[in-house]
Amino acid sequence: MSRKKIGLLVMAYGTPYKKEDIIPYYTAIRHGRKPSDKQIDNLARRYEAIGGVSPLARLTRDQADALAEQLNAAQVDYEFHAYLGLKYIHPFIEDAVTQMRSDGIEQAVSLALAPHYSRFSVQSYIDRAQAKARELGGITIASIKSWFDQPQFIHFWKQAVLRAFEDISESERNQTVVLFTAHSLPEKIIKNGDPYPEQIKETAEAIVHAAEIKHYAQAWQSAGKTPDPWLGPDVLDQIRALHKKEEYRHFIFCPIGFVAEHLEVLYDNDQECRALVESLGANYHRPQMPDTDPLFIDALSSAVLNVCRSHLFLAAK
């Protein structure tokens, strides 16, 4: 008996593929308003600082392919076909839904490569996918809102943190702080009861408990340049405060809101945060990101299979 085809819509933020993509990419982020020459030069400089282009495009595709492979190996009833839909660069979310429909897909699951739900971020991915599905007709999409509490995701970060501690001498581990970070969002989301800040907190606390971390803190990074206040404390301010109060000798950075090596990690963390930490006479550590680690792909696979079962795509095993 042949397997039933299920679409797997993997959604992500997107990144420029080459230098020429920076202007249209940045313009899309700014809702059609072209950035100034100064803004373009600043972003281009940041990409140059990490090698000219972000590895995110390749890693996102690799994650989608690895997830489809894992799902198809995990059960025998359904055949998952991966489609990549990006928010700010091609292939756009709408392009992916259109391609699924053209390929004869009638049922699909969507998952954003962002562990934590916010109406400001993940919901915008879901809305675009669902709107295109309604417009086309003949295809239904079961959308996963969050997967931050998948045990394998927590276990990945537990192992990552413990490996980072192995590089620190026993005598200095008590002078080490683990700093959990995630992308900041406008403060106004709190007034609207958005679960994003609480989900970040729950993730950090779950990792702390699993890895038995003694000293830890949380901060926000990569805030947008807008007049509205964004969630804080900012990661650079938090580094200064922690060092002033406790004089930590080691800072282990865990960007738990991100799932791959990309600009916010390779530049904001590995260059800006590292420079500040080292200027204070301390040491910077940052574990490998999830990328295509089997534990991480397992976490995504479990989230997809759970939603399939709840939508009766798959019979519970």
Secondary structure in CASP SS format (residue, H / E / C, confidence):
PFRMAT SS
TARGET T0000
AUTHOR 0000-0000-0000
METHOD secondary structure of the structure
MODEL  1
M C 1.00
S C 1.00
R C 1.00
K E 1.00
K E 1.00
I E 1.00
G E 1.00
L E 1.00
L E 1.00
V E 1.00
M E 1.00
A E 1.00
Y C 1.00
G C 1.00
T C 1.00
P C 1.00
Y C 1.00
K C 1.00
K H 1.00
E H 1.00
D H 1.00
I H 1.00
I H 1.00
P H 1.00
Y H 1.00
Y H 1.00
T H 1.00
A H 1.00
I H 1.00
R C 1.00
H C 1.00
G C 1.00
R C 1.00
K C 1.00
P C 1.00
S C 1.00
D H 1.00
K H 1.00
Q H 1.00
I H 1.00
D H 1.00
N H 1.00
L H 1.00
A H 1.00
R H 1.00
R H 1.00
Y H 1.00
E H 1.00
A H 1.00
I C 1.00
G C 1.00
G C 1.00
V C 1.00
S C 1.00
P C 1.00
L H 1.00
A H 1.00
R H 1.00
L H 1.00
T H 1.00
R H 1.00
D H 1.00
Q H 1.00
A H 1.00
D H 1.00
A H 1.00
L H 1.00
A H 1.00
E H 1.00
Q H 1.00
L H 1.00
N H 1.00
A H 1.00
A H 1.00
Q C 1.00
V C 1.00
D C 1.00
Y E 1.00
E E 1.00
F E 1.00
H E 1.00
A E 1.00
Y E 1.00
L E 1.00
G E 1.00
L E 1.00
K C 1.00
Y C 1.00
I C 1.00
H C 1.00
P C 1.00
F E 1.00
I H 1.00
E H 1.00
D H 1.00
A H 1.00
V H 1.00
T H 1.00
Q H 1.00
M H 1.00
R H 1.00
S H 1.00
D C 1.00
G C 1.00
I C 1.00
E C 1.00
Q E 1.00
A E 1.00
V E 1.00
S E 1.00
L E 1.00
A E 1.00
L C 1.00
A C 1.00
P C 1.00
H C 1.00
Y C 1.00
S C 1.00
R C 1.00
F C 1.00
S C 1.00
V H 1.00
Q H 1.00
S H 1.00
Y H 1.00
I H 1.00
D H 1.00
R H 1.00
A H 1.00
Q H 1.00
A H 1.00
K H 1.00
A H 1.00
R H 1.00
E H 1.00
L H 1.00
G C 1.00
G C 1.00
I C 1.00
T E 1.00
I E 1.00
A E 1.00
S E 1.00
I E 1.00
K C 1.00
S C 1.00
W C 1.00
F C 1.00
D C 1.00
Q C 1.00
P H 1.00
Q H 1.00
F H 1.00
I H 1.00
H H 1.00
F H 1.00
W H 1.00
K H 1.00
Q H 1.00
A H 1.00
V H 1.00
L H 1.00
R H 1.00
A H 1.00
F H 1.00
E H 1.00
D C 1.00
I C 1.00
S C 1.00
E H 1.00
S H 1.00
E H 1.00
R H 1.00
N H 1.00
Q H 1.00
T E 1.00
V E 1.00
V E 1.00
L E 1.00
F E 1.00
T E 1.00
A E 1.00
H E 1.00
S C 1.00
L C 1.00
P E 1.00
E C 1.00
K H 1.00
I H 1.00
I H 1.00
K H 1.00
N C 1.00
G C 1.00
D C 1.00
P C 1.00
Y H 1.00
P H 1.00
E H 1.00
Q H 1.00
I H 1.00
K H 1.00
E H 1.00
T H 1.00
A H 1.00
E H 1.00
A H 1.00
I H 1.00
V H 1.00
H H 1.00
A H 1.00
A H 1.00
E C 1.00
I C 1.00
K C 1.00
H C 1.00
Y E 1.00
A E 1.00
Q E 1.00
A E 1.00
W E 1.00
Q E 1.00
S C 1.00
A C 1.00
G C 1.00
K C 1.00
T C 1.00
P C 1.00
D C 1.00
P C 1.00
W E 1.00
L C 1.00
G C 1.00
P C 1.00
D E 1.00
V H 1.00
L H 1.00
D H 1.00
Q H 1.00
I H 1.00
R H 1.00
A H 1.00
L H 1.00
H H 1.00
K H 1.00
K H 1.00
E H 1.00
E C 1.00
Y C 1.00
R C 1.00
H E 1.00
F E 1.00
I E 1.00
F E 1.00
C E 1.00
P C 1.00
I C 1.00
G C 1.00
F C 1.00
V C 1.00
A C 1.00
E C 1.00
H C 1.00
L H 1.00
E H 1.00
V H 1.00
L H 1.00
Y H 1.00
D H 1.00
N H 1.00
D H 1.00
Q H 1.00
E H 1.00
C H 1.00
R H 1.00
A H 1.00
L H 1.00
V H 1.00
E H 1.00
S H 1.00
L C 1.00
G C 1.00
A C 1.00
N E 1.00
Y E 1.00
H E 1.00
R C 1.00
P C 1.00
Q C 1.00
M C 1.00
P C 1.00
D C 1.00
T C 1.00
D C 1.00
P H 1.00
L H 1.00
F H 1.00
I H 1.00
D H 1.00
A H 1.00
L H 1.00
S H 1.00
S H 1.00
A H 1.00
V H 1.00
L H 1.00
N H 1.00
V H 1.00
C H 1.00
R H 1.00
S H 1.00
H C 1.00
L C 1.00
F C 1.00
L C 1.00
A C 1.00
A C 1.00
K C 1.00
END
